[in-house]
């Protein structure tokens, strides 16, 4: 690593996907831009992941953080981000265990880190067939004027200013966990990444999509977390999504506005599920998860953890 290069620590959160984890780690080892440390947060896997990670004890680049229980992606990223930040890296690169970044993915993120106003940089995330992954599309900001001052690669699309992004190949300024705290670990799954990146841009930092940096998200299907398409097998995820989004709405609205918005959500979300024409057992599972999440959203009150 030359003096001009920045220190980057990578955080990978894993749970019971050993084959994918091995592929992700191999991709990180193959990066053309050096990674100082790779922190693997094992969410109490039961598929042999822990035993495999124990065999990597001689690899000084890899640090394993074992959780005592499965805390979900949100808990894993909160833990990993906190551990990484304490090492004082310049930037922290976040991803799930089913993320396979191209060899030059990190190298193509780094040119945008030179501007002090940039809080995070994200990759263009694709599915296994090369199409954009629907779950990992950041929201473009209405005002793109700041993009003109950022580097523009030759022969390719320029950067896009975004307001939020997912934790699938997300590069975060290393000082931010001290400034704005950690993601809400109680979210367990869904909304933790969008809330955290919006927290960053809400503080006046820029979020940047680097189209030339590409990461493959190897989910089973190319899906989006929506009641219009989510399967009954993922009803448990619907619960967390409804609860977490309710908390975010409650934080933004007054008590009266939130109450009526929740009543409307009970009605519209149920309609969205019913009009899909699913078998009755699947419909009931989704309705139950949605209603329970919306109900718990009235009282769910997680707190931001700050690094000591």
C-alpha positions in Angstrom: 0.0 0.0 0.0 1.4 3.4 -1.0 1.1 6.5 1.1 -1.5 7.9 -1.3 -3.8 4.9 -0.8 -6.5 5.0 1.9 -7.0 2.3 4.5 -10.1 0.2 3.8 -11.7 -2.3 6.2 -14.3 -4.6 4.8 -17.2 -6.0 6.9 -19.1 -9.1 5.7 -22.1 -10.4 7.6 -22.8 -14.1 7.2 -25.4 -16.6 8.4 -25.6 -20.2 7.2 -24.4 -19.6 3.6 -20.9 -21.1 3.8 -20.5 -21.7 0.0 -21.5 -18.2 -0.8 -19.3 -16.8 2.0 -16.3 -18.6 0.5 -17.0 -17.1 -2.9 -17.4 -13.6 -1.3 -14.1 -13.9 0.5 -12.3 -15.1 -2.6 -13.7 -12.0 -4.5 -12.4 -9.7 -1.7 -9.0 -11.4 -1.8 -8.9 -10.7 -5.6 -9.5 -7.0 -5.3 -7.2 -4.8 -7.3 -7.3 -2.1 -4.5 -5.8 -3.4 -1.2 -8.1 -4.1 1.8 -6.4 -3.7 5.1 -8.7 -6.0 7.0 -11.7 -8.2 6.4 -14.1 -8.5 9.3 -16.4 -11.5 9.1 -19.4 -11.2 11.5 -20.8 -14.7 11.9 -24.4 -14.5 13.1 -24.2 -17.8 15.0 -24.3 -20.0 11.9 -25.1 -23.7 12.3 -23.9 -25.0 8.9 -20.2 -25.3 9.6 -19.4 -21.7 8.9 -17.8 -21.3 12.4 -15.6 -24.3 11.9 -14.5 -23.1 8.5 -13.7 -19.6 9.8 -11.6 -21.2 12.6 -9.3 -22.6 9.9 -8.5 -19.1 8.7 -6.8 -18.2 12.0 -3.5 -17.9 10.3 -4.7 -15.3 7.8 -3.8 -12.0 9.4 -6.1 -10.1 7.0 -9.2 -11.8 8.3 -10.8 -11.1 11.7 -13.8 -13.2 12.8 -16.4 -11.7 15.1 -18.7 -14.4 16.4 -22.2 -13.5 17.6 -23.9 -15.4 20.5 -27.2 -15.5 18.6 -28.6 -14.6 15.2 -29.1 -10.8 15.3 -30.1 -10.5 11.7 -28.4 -8.4 9.1 -29.1 -5.3 11.1 -27.5 -6.6 14.2 -24.5 -8.0 12.3 -23.8 -4.8 10.4 -24.2 -2.7 13.6 -21.6 -4.9 15.3 -19.3 -5.1 12.4 -19.4 -1.4 11.7 -18.6 -0.6 15.3 -15.7 -3.1 15.4 -14.3 -1.8 12.1 -14.6 1.9 13.1 -12.6 1.3 16.3 -9.6 0.4 14.0 -9.8 3.9 12.6 -9.8 3.0 8.9 -10.4 5.7 6.3 -13.3 3.8 4.8 -15.5 0.8 5.7 -16.8 -1.4 2.9 -20.1 -3.3 3.8 -21.7 -6.3 2.2 -23.6 -9.5 2.8 -22.2 -13.0 2.4 -23.9 -13.4 -1.0 -22.2 -10.4 -2.5 -19.5 -11.0 -5.1 -17.8 -7.8 -6.1 -15.9 -7.7 -9.4 -12.1 -7.6 -9.0 -12.0 -3.8 -9.6 -15.2 -3.0 -7.7 -13.3 -1.3 -4.8 -10.8 0.4 -7.1 -13.7 2.0 -8.9 -15.3 3.2 -5.7 -12.2 4.9 -4.4 -11.9 7.9 -6.8 -15.1 9.4 -5.2 -13.7 9.3 -1.7 -11.4 12.3 -2.2 -14.1 14.8 -1.8 -14.7 15.7 1.9 -18.5 16.0 1.3 -18.9 12.4 0.3 -20.3 10.2 3.1 -20.8 6.9 1.2 -20.2 5.4 -2.2 -22.1 2.5 -3.5 -21.6 0.0 -6.4 -24.0 -0.8 -9.2 -25.6 -4.1 -8.0 -26.6 -6.7 -10.5 -28.2 -10.1 -10.3 -26.8 -13.4 -11.7 -28.1 -12.6 -15.3 -26.5 -9.2 -15.3 -29.7 -7.3 -14.9 -30.0 -4.6 -12.1 -30.9 -6.2 -8.8 -34.3 -4.8 -7.9 -33.7 -4.9 -4.2 -30.5 -2.8 -4.3 -31.3 0.2 -6.4 -30.4 3.5 -4.7 -32.6 6.5 -4.8 -31.3 9.3 -7.1 -31.3 12.7 -5.5 -33.4 15.4 -7.2 -30.4 17.7 -7.3 -27.6 16.3 -9.3 -25.5 19.5 -9.4 -22.8 18.1 -7.1 -22.0 15.3 -9.5 -20.3 17.8 -11.8 -17.4 18.2 -9.3 -16.8 14.5 -8.9 -14.5 12.4 -11.1 -16.0 11.1 -14.4 -14.4 7.9 -15.8 -13.5 8.0 -19.5 -15.9 6.0 -21.7 -18.5 5.3 -19.0 -21.4 6.9 -17.2 -20.7 9.5 -14.6 -21.5 9.3 -10.9 -25.0 9.8 -9.6 -25.9 11.6 -6.4 -28.2 9.3 -4.3 -30.1 9.8 -1.0 -29.9 6.1 0.2 -28.4 2.8 -0.7 -28.3 -0.8 0.5 -25.6 -2.6 2.4 -24.6 -4.5 -0.7 -21.1 -3.1 -1.6 -21.5 0.2 0.3 -18.3 2.2 1.2 -18.8 4.4 4.3 -16.5 7.1 5.6 -14.7 5.6 8.6 -15.4 8.6 10.9 -19.2 8.5 10.4 -20.0 5.8 13.0 -18.5 8.1 15.7 -20.5 11.0 14.4 -23.9 9.5 13.7 -23.8 6.3 15.6 -24.5 2.8 14.3 -27.4 1.2 12.4 -30.4 0.2 14.5 -29.5 -3.3 15.5 -33.1 -4.0 16.7 -34.4 -3.7 13.1 -33.1 -7.3 12.6 -33.8 -7.2 8.8 -35.1 -4.7 6.2 -34.8 -0.9 6.4 -31.6 -0.7 8.4 -29.5 0.1 5.4 -31.8 2.7 3.8 -32.3 4.4 7.2 -28.6 4.5 7.9 -27.7 5.9 4.5 -30.4 8.5 4.8 -29.1 9.4 8.2 -25.7 10.1 6.5 -27.2 12.2 3.7 -29.4 13.9 6.2 -26.3 15.3 7.9 -25.3 17.0 4.7 -23.0 14.4 3.3 -23.2 13.2 -0.3 -24.2 9.7 -1.3 -22.7 8.6 -4.6 -23.4 5.8 -7.0 -20.3 4.7 -8.9 -21.8 3.0 -12.0 -18.4 1.5 -13.0 -18.1 -0.4 -9.7 -20.2 -3.6 -10.1 -21.1 -6.1 -7.5 -23.1 -9.3 -8.0 -25.8 -10.1 -5.5 -26.4 -13.8 -5.6 -29.9 -14.1 -4.3 -32.1 -17.0 -5.4 -34.4 -14.7 -7.4 -34.2 -11.1 -8.5 -36.7 -9.6 -6.1 -37.8 -6.5 -4.3 -39.1 -6.3 -0.8 -42.7 -5.5 -1.6 -46.0 -6.8 -0.5 -47.0 -7.1 -4.2 -44.4 -9.8 -4.8 -43.0 -11.2 -1.5 -43.7 -14.9 -0.9 -45.5 -16.4 2.0 -42.3 -18.2 3.0 -40.8 -14.7 3.7 -43.8 -13.6 5.8 -41.5 -13.3 8.8 -39.5 -10.6 6.8 -42.8 -8.8 6.2 -43.3 -8.5 9.9 -39.9 -6.7 10.4 -40.4 -4.5 7.3 -43.8 -3.3 8.5 -42.6 -2.7 12.0 -39.5 -0.9 11.1 -41.2 1.3 8.5 -43.9 2.1 11.0 -41.2 3.3 13.4 -39.7 5.5 10.8 -43.0 7.0 9.9 -43.8 7.6 13.6 -40.5 9.4 13.9 -41.3 11.7 11.0 -45.0 12.4 11.7 -46.9 13.9 14.7 -48.9 11.5 16.8 -52.2 12.2 15.1 -50.8 12.0 11.6 -49.0 8.7 12.4 -52.1 7.2 13.9 -54.2 7.8 10.8 -51.4 6.8 8.5 -51.2 3.4 10.3 -55.0 2.9 10.0 -54.6 3.6 6.3 -51.7 1.2 6.1 -53.7 -1.6 7.7 -56.3 -1.2 5.0 -54.1 -0.6 1.9 -51.6 -3.3 2.7 -54.3 -5.9 3.3 -55.8 -4.9 -0.1 -52.5 -5.3 -1.8 -52.0 -8.8 -0.4 -55.6 -9.9 -1.1 -55.6 -8.8 -4.8 -52.7 -11.1 -5.5 -55.1 -14.1 -5.5 -52.8 -16.3 -3.5 -53.9 -19.6 -1.9 -55.7 -18.8 1.3 -53.0 -20.2 3.7 -50.4 -18.0 2.0 -52.6 -15.0 2.1 -53.4 -15.5 5.8 -49.6 -15.8 6.6 -48.8 -12.5 4.9 -51.8 -10.7 6.3 -50.9 -11.9 9.8 -47.3 -10.8 9.5 -48.3 -7.4 8.0 -50.9 -6.7 10.7 -48.6 -7.7 13.5 -45.8 -5.6 12.2 -48.0 -2.5 11.8 -49.4 -3.0 15.3 -46.0 -3.4 16.9 -44.9 -0.3 15.1 -47.0 1.8 17.5 -44.6 1.0 20.3 -41.3 -0.2 18.7 -38.7 2.3 19.9 -35.1 1.3 19.1 -32.2 3.5 20.2 -29.1 4.5 18.3 -25.9 3.0 19.8 -22.8 5.2 19.8 -19.2 4.0 19.9 -17.5 4.5 23.3 
